[in-house]
Amino acid sequence: MKLKNRLALYSVTIFSVIILVICNLIYWSYYKQIEARENNSLHSKNLLAAVYYLEKDESSLQEHEYIKNQLLKNISKKNVLILNTSYQKYNGEMDRNETISNVFLNEVKKSERAFLNADQYFYSGLFYKDNEGDFLVISRESKSEFLAQMNTLLGILVSVFFLTVVFIFFFSRYLGFLAYEPINSIISQLKNRSQHNFTEPIQVKKSYTEIEELAKEYNYFVNELNRSFQIQKNFIDYVSHELRTPIAALYGTLDVAALQERDAAYYKNAIPKLKNYTKDLEDTLNQMMLLSGTQNELDFTKVRLDEVIFDCTEQLTIVNQAQINIRFEVENYDSLTIDGDFKLLKLAFKNILENGIKYSSNSPVDVLIADVDNKIQVQITDSGIGIPNTEIEKITQNFYRAENSQNFEGKGIGLSLAQIIFKLHHATLSINSKVGKTTVKIVF
């Protein structure tokens, strides 16, 4: 069963029970109200009948005639019965029947007033004390008008009940349609998704908070999934591009060596080249393995950014005889601790520092670690050849190299790999460059 139909069914069931209870309360409250009114009316008639039949000797002729007129206006003498305390008929034109039982009469004598709701009549009894003795005044009123009123009310309540149930059913269906419309919109959009457009965000208009949150989480999930796909694609691009170069160099050197007999001096010169090609291949594989480790799950731990940078500078100082100056503008050094992967961050910073050393011909490189607006910023500045303004946006693309860098060795992988790693750590990388000064800023 569809959700909107289920909601309509639940609404109809719940409101039907509520309306049924309300209708019953209305019916029985009205019933009791009319019954009480009949009781009071018959009690008043009992008093008139008692005065008429039992106080005749104590009233003037004029008063007696007035009481008689009032009695005849309110009740027929055929509906009045006067009994003595032995339950024998004393006066009145109504005959005692089985409805006027001794139980009822005893209740009248005991409570001095009683009311009986029988099948066709309402009965009221009054225990009246007179100078001639004690008497029981019994009067009755037909229930035909009362039953007609109650049947009319019952018909109205039944009609209202069914009309209300029908209205609630269709209104619930309409509300279900309104509530389900955003879900239908999402389902419709998802049906039109394919491998070519699955990254398009779900659009939700005039919806409620829960559906907006659902669409927001879905869009976030798709973006994360697309990011993973891009990382996989980058990894494949790196592997296919970077492994091909050293392997081709290895094959070329080996093919040349195999063409003819070579002396020991040739092999002595060729072996270091092969070792360099192999080292290049090993470094590439290590970078690819590090990057491929981020494909499924990031194993982040607490990492100190200054320790990562110190580790990089120590290695570069020894290997490249580089001069790297590090300066701090941090008030709380605990803020340098982030959640991250030490090896990946080291690889990213090392790539940027190596670029600064390489393109500035081993001139000093300045590193500033600062705490700005509760964010850690790392600025790496060199005094190299710079990056043309028209190429800054492209410089972080896979395998892209600026035109003025062709005289320097490189594969166009360093900045691209660094940017991917920083994105994985929710950091932004920006570059500001001119001839003689290039600043790479990373904000965590």
N, C-alpha and C positions, 0 to 999 in steps of 0.2 A: 504494500500500500504506500502511495506517495505521501510525503511528509505533510503537504498542504491538506490532503484528504484526512489524514490522521488527526491533524490539528482541528479540522472542522468537526470530526467525530467526537473528539475529546470535549470541545467547546459545547456541542449540542448536548452531550451526556451530562456534563457538569451543570450547565445552565438549566437543563430540563429538570434535574433533581431540585435545584434551588427554586425554580418557578413553581414546581409541584408542591414543595413545602410551603411557599408563600401563599399559593392558592388555598391550600388546606387551612392555613392559619386564618386567612380572610373568611373562609366559609364558616369555620367553627366559631370564630369570634363574633361574626354576625349572627350565627345561630344562637349563641348564648346571650347576645344582647337582646334579640327579639324575644327569647324565652323569658329573660328577666323582665322585659317590658310587659309581657302577658301576665307574669306573676303579679306584678304591681297593679296592673289593671284589674285583674280578678280580685285581688285583695280589697281594692276600693269598692268593687261591686259587692263583695261580701259584707262590707260595712253598711252599705246602703240597704242590702237585703236584711241585715240584722236589725237596723233601725226600723225598717218598714214592717217586718213581721213581729218583732219582739218589743218594740217601744211604742206600739199603737196606743196603749192605755195611758202612756205618759206624755203624749203629744196632742196638741190641739188639732182640730179637724183640718185647719188650713195648713199646718205644718205637715201633717200626715199626707195630705194631698200633694204637697210639693215633693215630699220624699218619694211618693209613688211615681210621679212624673219623671223624676230623675232616674228612678230605677228602671222604668220602662224604656227610657232613652238609651240606657247602657246595656241592659240585659233582659232577656225574656224570662218570664216566671217559670217557663218550662225548663230553664237551666239553673234553677235555684232549689235547694233542698235544705230543710231545717230538721236536725235530729237532736233528740235528748241525749243525756249521758249514757243511756242504755242502748244507744244507736237505733232507737225507734223513730220512725218518721213523725215529726211534730207539725210541720207545715211545708209549704212549697209545692210546686207542681212537677218537679223532677223526681222520677222514681230511682231508688237505689239499685245499682247493678253490681256485677261482679268486679268492676273496676274500682268501685268505692269499697275497698276491702277493709277489714278490721285493722290491718296493719297500717293503712293510711289514716284511718280514724284515730288509732292510738297515737300516731305521730302528731296529729292535729291537737289532741288532748294534751299530750306531753309538751309540745313546743308552742302551743297556742296559735300556731300558724304552720301550714305545710302546703307544698306545691307538688303536683303530679303531672308528668308528661306522658299521656297515654297515646294509643294509636291514632284515634280520631279527635280527641279532645284534650284540652288543658284543664286540669282540676285544681281548685284552690280551696283549702279548708281554713276556717276561723273558729277558734274556741271563744265563745261569747258568754260573758257572765251577766245575767239579767236578774231583776228583783223577783221574777217568777222561777228562777233556777238557772242552771248552766246549760248551754246549747252548743251544737256544732253546726255552723253555717257552711254549706258546701255549694260552690258555684262552678260552672264549666263554660268553656268557650271552644267553638269549633276550630280545628286546625287547618281547615281548607285554605283559608287565605294565607296562613303562615306557610303551609307546604307549597303553595303556588309561588310565594316570594322566594322561598329557598330553592325551588326548582329553576326559577328564572335566574337566580344568582349562580346556581350550579352550571346552567347552560352558558352563561356569560364567561365564567371562569374556565370552563372546558374550551370554549372558543378562543379565549385569550391565550390559554396554554398552548394549543396547537398552532395558532397563528404566530405566537412568539417563538416557538420551537422552529417553525419554518423560517421565520425571519432570521433567527440566530444561525441556522444552518447556512443560509445563503450569505449572510453577513460574514460568517466565519470563513466561508469559501473565498469571499472577496478579500478579507484580511489575510488569509493564507496566500492568496495570489500576490498581494502586495508584499508580504513578507518573503515569499519565495522568488519573487521577480529578480532580485539581485543574484540569487543562487543560479537561476536559469540563465541569467546574463553571463555569469562566470562559466557555466557548463557550455554555453554556446560558443564563447570565446575559446575555451579549451579544445572543443571539437575542431576548430579551425587552425589549431596549432600543428606544426609539423617540425621536422628537423631544420627547416629553413627559417622559421619565424618563431621558434619556441621561446626566444629571449624577449619577445615583445611583452611589455607589462600588461597585466590584467587591469582594465579600466572599469571602475565601479562608480556610477552616478546615482545620487539621491538614495543612498543606502544608509544602513544603521551601523553603529560602531563595530559590532562583532564581524560583520561582513567586510567592512573596511580593513579591520585588523587581519582578517583572513587573506584578503587580496594583498595587503602590504607584506605579510609573511611569505605568501607564495612568490611575489615579485622578488623579495629578498632571496628566497631559496633558489629561484631561477638564475638570479645574478651570480650567486655563489657557485651554482652548477656551471654556468657559462664561464666563470673565472677558472674553475677547475679544468674545463675543456681547453681554455686558452693556455693554461699552464702545460697541459699535456701536449697541445700543438707546439708550443714553444720548445718543449723538451724534445719532441720528434725533430723539429727544425734544427735545434742545436746538434742533436746526434747526427742527423744526416749530413749537415753542413760541416761540422767540426771534425768528425771522424774521417770524412772523405779526404781532407787536405793532408794530414800526416800520413795516412795510409797510402795516398798517391805518391807522396814524397818517398816513403819507404820502398814502394814498388819501383819507382823511377831509379833510385840509387842502386837497388839490387839488380835491376835490369841492365843498367850501365856497367856495373861491376861484372856481370856475367857475360858481357859481349866478347871479352877477350881476356887473356892472361894479364894480371896486374901485379905490380911489384909490391913489396911490403910497405913502402912509403904511401902508396895510394890507399891501401887498406887502413893504414894508420890515420890518414886524413878522413877516410869515409866512415870509420867506426864512430867517431864523435858526432858526426852528422846524424847517423842512424840513432845514436843514443838521444840526441836532441829531439829527433822526430818521435821517438818512443816516449820520451819525457813529456813532450807536448800532447801526445795521445793519452798518456796516463793522467795528466792534469785535466784534460778535457773530460775524460771518463769520470774523474773524481767530482768535477763540477756537475756533470750530468746526474751522477748518483745522488749528490746532495739535493739537487733540484727535484729529482724524481721522488725523493723521500717526502716531499710536500704534497704529493698527488692525493693521498688518501687522508692523512691525519697529521696535523702539526704537533710535534712533541715539544711544547714550549715549557721552559723552566724559568726560574728567576735569574736574570742576566744583568750584569753591570756593564753599561755602555762604555764607561771609561776603561774597563778591563779589556773589552773587545778591541778598542782602538789602540791601547798600549800594546796588546799582543801583535796587532798588525804592524805598528811602527817599529817594534823591536825586530821583527822578521825583515822588514824592508830596509831598515838601517844596516843590518848585517849583510844581507844579500846584495842590495843595490847601493850601499854606501850613501843612502839618502839622508837628507837633513829635514826632519819633521819637527816643527815647533807646536807644542800643545798648550793651550791656554784655557783656563776655567773661569766662568762667570756664573757660578752656582752657589746659592745660599744653603740649600738643603741637599747634601750629597746622596741622601737616601732616595731622592727623586730620580737618580740615574739608574735605579733598578727597575727593569721592565720584564714582562713576560715575552720570551723569545727563544730562538735557537742560536746558540753561540757560534756554531760553525757557519751557518748561513749568514749571520750578521758579519762575521769576520771576512767571509768571501766578498760580501757586498762592499764593505769599507776598503778592503784591500784593493779591489778593482778600481775604486775611485782614486785612492791614494797613488796607485801605480800609474794611472792616467796622468795625475798631476805631476808626478816625478818624470814620466816619460816625455810629456809634451812641453815641459819646461827645461828639458835637457839637464835634469838632475839638480835644478835650483831648489832652494828651500820651499817647503810646503807648510802652510799655517793651518792649524786645526783649532777651532773655537768651540767649546762645549758650554752652552749657556742655558739658563732657566728663564724663559720668557713667557709670561702669562700662563704659568703652571704647565707649560709644555717644554720638553727638552728639545733643543735645537743643536745640531752638529753642523758647523760650517767648515768646509774644506776649500782653501784658497791657494791657487798656484799662480805663478807669473809666466805662464807658457804662451803658446801661439794663439790661444783663444778659439772660440767657436763662432762662425758667422751667424748673425742674427737670423738669417733666413733658414738656418739649419738646426737651430736649437730644439725646435719641436720634433724634429726627425731623429735627433741624435740618440734617443733611447729606443729606437726601433731595432728589431733584430737585424744584425749584420750591417747596419748602416754606419758609414764612416764619412766624416766631413771631408770636403775637397782639399782643405789645407793640411790634412793628416796623412796624405798618401806617401810621404817620405818617411813615415814612422811605421814600425811593425805593429800589427794588430789585426783582429778579426771582426771587430764591431760587435763584440759580445759582452764586454765588461759592463757598460752602463745599462744595457737591456736587462742583463741578469740582475744587476744591483736594484733596478727599479722594481722588478718582480719580487725580489726578496723583501724590499721595504714595504711593498703593498701587502705582502703576507703578514707583516708586522704592524699593519695599520699606520704606516708612516708615509709622509709625502716627500717627494724629491723634486726640487726645482733647481734650475741652472740660470745663472746670470753671468754673461761672458762678454769680454771685449779683448782686443789684442793687448797682451801683457798681463791680463788678470781674468781668471775664471773662478767663480765661487759656486760650489755645489752645496745646497742647504737641504738637510734632512730634518723634518720636524716629526717628533714622536708624540 
